[in-house]
Amino acid sequence: MSRSRPPPLVTGISPNEGIPWTKVTIRGENLGTGTPDLIGLTICGHNCLLTAEWMSASKIVCRVGQAKNDKGDIIVTTKSGGRGTSTVSFKLLKPEKIGVLDQSAVWVDEMNYYDMRTDRNKGIPPLSLRPANPLGIEIEKGQFPQKDLEVLFPGMSADFTSENLSAAWYLIENHSNTSFEQLKMAVAHLKRQANKKSEGSLAYVKGGLSTFFEAQDALSAIHQKLEADGTEKVEGSMTQKLENVLNRASNTADTLFQEVLGRKDKADSTRNALTVLQRFKFLFNLPLNIERNIQKGDYDVVINDYEKAKSLFGKTEVQVFKKYYAEVETRIEALRELLLDKLLETPSTLHDQKRYIRYLSDLRAPGDPAWQCIGAQHRWILQLMHDCREGCARDLTGTSGLHSAVSDPDSDARPPALGHLGHTASLKRGSGFQSGRGDAWRYKTPQRVAFVEKLTKLVLSQLPNFWKLWISYVNGSLFSETAEKSGHIERSKNVRQRQSDFKKMIQEVMHCLVKLIRGALLPPSAAEGGVRPGTGREVKAELSGQWLAHVIQTLRLTYESLTALEIPSDLLQTIQDLVLDLRGRCVAATLQHTAEEIKRLAEKEDWVVDSEGLTSLPCQFERRVVQSLQSLRGVLECRPGEASVFQQPKTQEEVCQLSINIMQIFICCLEQLSTKPDADVDTAHLSVDVASPDLFGSIHQELSLTPEQRLLIVLSNCCYLERHTFRNIAEHFEKHNFQGIEKITQVSMASLKDLDQRLFENYIELKADPIVGSLEPGIYAGYFDWKDCLPPTGVRNYLKEALVSIIAVHAEVFAVCKGLVPRVLSRVVEAVSEELSRLMQCVSSFSRNGALQARLEICALRDILAAHLTPESRTRQRPPEVERGTRSSFKQALEALPQLSSGAERTLLEELLNRVKGSMHLQLACFQAAPPPAVKT
C-alpha cells in the first residue's frame, strides 16, 4: 500500500523522563494531518494513544502509561505516513509508593499496597504501612544474636516506627555489612525525605499542579455543557446523581477514617507544636542564654542574638512570641544599665571604654553613652587632682612645715634634673679657687616639688586617654558600622553642639592644674589667694631657683607631651603663662639667692694677696654670679611657643634692680672689710712680691693687718673690679639677654667709684696728715728762726724725717699693689707741698742764710719727688687741677723766698743739693724707679 506522506519522525520530548502518568510534549516532523490521521502512539512499548492529543503536524501531547521497559523510543503511527521512527528516547522512573494517608494529585492503584499488606501480616493496621527500607539502600541482615543485642541496648528497639528506636541497633541488624559510601547515600536520602515532608502542602500542590489545571478545565467544560443543555438543576440529572455519589463517598470515607484522621490530627498538632518549639527554640531559650552570656561577659554574643531576635520577632503579632520577646527586652534593658555602669566606672582603660560604648551603641541605648563617659572621665580627672592635693596636704601635717624639705641656700640639696655646676672656663682669674662643695652631694626633693611632679604625672597619665576618647567620639570610631550608619546624622549634630563643652572641660582641667601649681609654688602675690591649696597656711618662703628650674623643666615636658596629642595650643596657653611666671620667679629667686651668697663672701676673705695686690674675693664674686647665670641658661632659653622672660616691663625692672643689688651688696662687703675691727680680722700674713724689699717685717711677725693695709687691699680689689670683673659680668648679662645692662653697669660703677674715692681719702688722711702735721714742729725745732740762722750745710732733720715717712708709705703701698704707688704718693706729695707753701708764706722775713736754707730744703724735696710729679705719671692718675696745684705749691713756696743775690749762692745751692741726694741715694732710690702702669683713669 502506497503512502502519500513521509513517515513520522520524533525529534524531541519534554520532559525526557518521569513516572507513569507524566504529561509529556512530543515534537517532530510529519506527525499527522489531524486527530483521525493519528492511529498509533507508543512510549517505552506502552500504548498511549488513548491520552494523546494531536496539536499540529509537529506537536502531540499525551500521558505516559505503565510500561515494562525503563527506557524506550517514542513511535508515532499515522494513516498518511505509516509507522515512524524516533531520534530521542524517554526514561520511565519508578513511582514512589504512596501511603494510605499520603496526599496524591492522581488516582493511585491500590493493588500493590493491599498485596504488600497481605504478604506481610493481615493484622497490621493501615498506620503501620510504612516503607520497609527507610534508608533507601539494600538491606543486608546480620548474624548477630537477638539476645546479645537486647543486652547491649536494654529497653530499646530496632523498629524504626518505635518511640524507643536505637539507630545503632537498627544499623547492626540491617546494615552490618554496608559500606561507608552507601551509608553516606542513605543520609542524603533521609535528608531528601525530610525536606519533602517539611514542604508539606506546597510540595503537593507543586507536584500536581498540572492535574489540578486539567481537573479545573474538565469541570468547567462540564459546567458549560450543562448550562447549554439546561439540565444542571433538573432532578435526576447526571449532575445531581454525580453530586449524590460524591457526597456518599465523602460520608463513607469520613466514617471509615474518622478515628484514624482524629489520631492523625492530634499527632499532627503535637508534631506541629514540637516543630514550633524546635524551629523557634532560639527565641524560647534566648532569655536564659542572655543571662548566661552576661555572666560570662560574652556581650558580643548577647548583642548578636538580640539583633537576630529583633529582626525576626520585633514586629510579630503572635502572643507567645510577643511574651518571650518582651522578656528578652527586659534582659537587654538590664544589660544596658549594667554596661552603662561599667562605662561610667572609674578608673577604666580606654580600650574598655570604647568596648562598652560600642556595645551600648549596638544596643541602641537611650541618650549618648559616649558623651556621658567623657563627662565622667572629666570629673574623675578633676577628682584625682584634688585628691593629689589633699594627699600632699596630709603628708605635710606630719612634717615641720611647708618648707621643711626645701633645701638651705648653702646646703648641698639640688634637684636631680640639675647638673653639678662646674667652674666657668671663661673666667680669666680664679682658676685656682675650688668650690667648697664636694663632688658627691645628696638631695632631698621638697614636698611642693614632689607634689608638682606627682600632679603633672597624674595629668599625663589621664589626659591622653581622655583626649583620644574625644577624638574617637568625633570621628565615629567608637561606634560599630551599623550604629554609625543609623546614627550618623544625629551624632554629627551632637559633635557640633558639644565641641564647645569639651573645650570647656579641657580648659577646666588646665586651669585646675595651673591653679594648684601656682598655689604650691608661687608667693601670695603671684598665686591666687596666697594660700597653699589644701593647707590653709600662708606660704612664707619660696623655693630656690634650682628647684624652680626643675619644676619649669617638668612643666615644659608636660606641655610638649600634651602638644604631641595635637591638643590646640589655645587650650594649653594657661600652662605657657604659668611657665612664663615661674621663669620670672626663678630668675628673681636665683638672683636673690646669689645676693645672699654674696653677703657671706666677706666671711670668706682670707686676705692673701697675690703679686698684683688682689685677694680671691673678686674672683669668688665673679664665679658666683657667672654660676648663677649659667644655672638660668635653660630657664632663659625660649622654647617653641614661649615668650621671653623680659618681655614684661615689671620683670625687666625687677631683674635689673636685683642685678644692681648684687653689685651693691658686694661693694658693701668691700666697705665692711675695709672698716673691720682688728679683733674681727682673720690672722694671715701678707704675701709680697719676692723682688721687692721687705720693709715691713713686722707684718709677718705680728701676723695681723693694720687698718691701712686693709684699706690698700680693698682699694686694689676695687681697681680690679672696675677694670675687669664688672665688665666681665656685664658681658655675661648681655650673653643671657638681660635688659637694662647699661643701667646696671652705670649704677654699679658709680657706687664702686664712690667707695673707691672714700677709701682712698681715708687712706690719704691716715698717711698724709701725720707727715704734714710734723712739718711745722720740725721746721721750728730748737727755736729755729729764719731771720737768724747759720749758713746751710744740708737739709735739716724734719725734711729727712718727712722723706722717710713718704718712703714708708711708698713701701707699704708697693708691698700691696704697685699700681697704687703713683696715685697715693702724688696725693701725699701734694699735701706736703701745700703745707710747705703755707709755712713759707707765713714767714714775715728771711735772712740771707735763712732764705738759702729754705730754698735748699724746698728744692731738695721738689727734686727728690720729681718722679711723681712728671706728666707721664699724672696724665692717668691725677686730674689736671691737682697737677697744677702741686707745681703751684712749690712755685708759691719759692716765690715767698728772697731771690738769690749772687752766683756764689747758686753754686752753693747746687753743691748742697747734690750732697743731700748723694748722702740719701739709697733711701731715695724708690723715687727714682720707673713708675708702674697706671691703675686709675
Phi, psi and omega in degrees: 000128182278149180251143182273344183228161178293156179294153180295148179226117178269121182248352180195152177215139182220123354285167183265007174204158180168171179275167176305147182072018172282134179278128182233158176244123182256130179236147180178208183231143176058046182274017177113165182261351180173182182298318179296331182287337182277111183246355180197139178208116179236140175232118183058033177086358181258133181286119181245019184294329183296326181262002184286144178227111182284127181254316179197179181292351180238008185210130177224137177245134179205178176245144180277132179261187177292140182217154178279323183275142177282336183213137181195178182274169177250113185247124177249133179237130179233158176294321186280337185238344179084202182282131183260187180231174183219138175261355180234169179225165180236137179255123182266121180268150178286132180286147176287141180286132184254129180289173182297326183259006179277145179282146179213140181276347181232164179287136184252134175288119186271359185300317183298320184291320180291325176297317180297319180294320180295320180294325185279288184196119183293343182270001183281130180289161182301327182295340181275356180283099181229159178305136181289340183232089183292338181276345178076017178234168184293135180274132178234100184295138178267176183251023182282135179297142182294324182295321179296322180292324179293327177290321180291325183235074182294135178076005182251175182217156176264358180283122184286351176269356182274151178290335181261034182298132172251113183298323180294318179298315181299317181292321179295321185284324189248342185221041182292334182254009182284140180286164180293325179296319178294324177295323176296322176295324178295320177299315179299322178296317178298321179296320179296318178298320179294320179295322179296318180291325181291331180288330172062226185297327181298318178295322178298316180294317179299317183293326183251026184297318180293323179296319177298317180298318180295319178296320179296318179296317180297315179297320178296320180295318178298316181299316179295321180295318180294320177297321180293324180277340181075027184245013185289337182246010181279132180295131181086007178286170180298323181294315180297318179296319179298321179296318180296317180298316180296321179295317179296321179295321180293317181294318179297319179295320179296321180293318182292319189250013183298311181294318179296315181294325178297313178296324178295317179297320179295317178295321178296319179295318177297316179297319179296320179296315178295324178297318179296315179299319180290319183291322184249026178297336176303314181289318184293328181269353187298315180303316180293320179296324178297315179300315182295315182293327177294319179296325179279347182084014178274071183289330178298318179296317179300315182294317179298316178296321180295318179297319179295315179296322181293319179292330183271321189236009182296329182242023182290151176252359179285128187296320180297315179295320179297322180294313181290324179293325176297322177295322177297317179298323177297316178296320181293322178296319176296323177294320177301315180296320179296315180293323179294320177297317178294324180295318183275356179287137179232146359281158181210147180280159179297324180297315179294320179299314179298321181295314180293322178297319179295321177298312180297325177294317178293328179277001179054052179294144180293155180079206181230088182301324181298316180291323176298321177296318178299316178297318178295321179295321178298313179296324179295318180297315179298320180295320178298319180295317179290325176296322177298318177297314181295321179298317178294324178295321178292323177297325183286338181294337179268359180259178183284351180158181181300323190249026180295330182267357181284132186289148175291149182303330180261359182283172182268008181286125179219151180293148182297334182284347183264134177277160177289124184284126177273178179286148183283125182287337184281350180291129180282334180236166175090006179293340179275354182266131181252150180290149178286349181274147175280166179290329180259124179220154181248157180223157174226121185291128176298154181299321182291323176292319177298323177297316180296316179298317180294320182293314180294322177297321178297315181296318180292336179277337184254320188294322178302315178294324177297316179292318179296326177297319178294317179298318177295326177293323182288313184275358174084005182287351176287339189253153176286169182298320181295312180293327180295317181291320184286326185247022185295314184293314181296319180295322178299320177295318180298319180298315180297322182287330189258003176297316180293324179295317180293323177300320177295325178297312179299316180298323180294319178297315180296319180295320179296316178300312182294320181297316180295320181290319177300315181296332182276329191250317189274153179291170183306327181291335183255336181263158182285116178089339178071018180234137180291132185301135174083353184249327185071011182252137182290138178283119184258337183228154180257161173289157176289163181298327181293318178290325176297321177297321177296319178295319179300317178298320178298316180292324177296317177296322177297316180297317179296321179295319179289325177294325179297338177281000181067031171288132181306141184295332181293334177284340181256009184296330180296325177293319178298319178297319178297316179300319179298316179296317180294325177297317177297318179293324180296316178298314181296316180296321179295317179294322177294318177297322177297319178298321178296320178294323180295325179300326183273001179294329181300329180288342184260007178289123181260353178062019175276120187257138177271189185293342180260008177082024184244147171262182181281354187298312179301321180291321176298319179298313180296319182295318179297317181293316181294318177299320178298316180292322179294326177293341179265002185301312180293328180289319182283339180293135182267115174281168178303128180089354182264149177263164179290145179298329187266015181286338179269128181302325181296318179294318178303312183295319181295315181294320179298317181292321178294322179295316177298321181298321178300314180299314184291327177298318179293323177297321177295325176299318179297318179295321178297319179294325182290336183249015183293135178296160182298324183293337183265356184277132176293133180284123178201150179279157180260109181282137181239167179294137184291341181276346183262148180291142178274091183274349182233068179296341180296335180296319180286329184285318184276345179053041176213160181254139175277162177301323180296322179292321177297320178299317180296319180295317179294320177298318178298317177296323178298318179298319180292321178300317182293319185281324190234301193300307182297326179291319178297318180295321177298322177296321178292322174302315180294322180298327180264017172064031174292150178258155179071031181295322180299318179294318179301315182294315183297311182296318181294316179296320180297316179296320181294317180295323178297315177297317180301315181294319181293317179295321179296316179297322178297317181294316178299320179297319180293327186262321185280324184298317178298320180294313181297320181293336182273351183293307185296312176299324180291324180295317186259020176294144181068030179055044179292140181226128181294340181277336185222092181216161182283164176298141184291138174241354179166182179283152183277175187292328183300323180288322177296319178296322178296317179296319179297320178296319178294322177297322179296319177297316179302314182296318181296315180292318182297324181293331181267306185208112182298328184294340181274350185301305182302318182296317182288312184294326179298322178288323178295315179297321178300314180296319180294316182294320179296320179293319177298318180298319180295317181295319179295322181287342179275348180283130183286321181203156180237143169279175181296316178291322180296319179295319179294320179297315181296317180295320178301311184292320179293314180294323179297315180295319181295315183291322181295320182265014183297332181298334181262007177245004183286153180301328183299320182278337185267341185296334181253340187255333186232141175294159182301323182293328177293318178299315180295323180296322179295311180295319182292329179296312177296321180295317179295324178295318179290325179293334179287348181266153174294148180285153178293133187269342184215165178290333179297322179293321179295320179294318179298321180297318180294318181297316180295322178297316180296324180293317179298314181295323180291320182291335182245024187297329180291315180293325185274003182296330181295332180279341184272342182295153179294134182291148177288170179302149183293152181241348181236142177258000000 
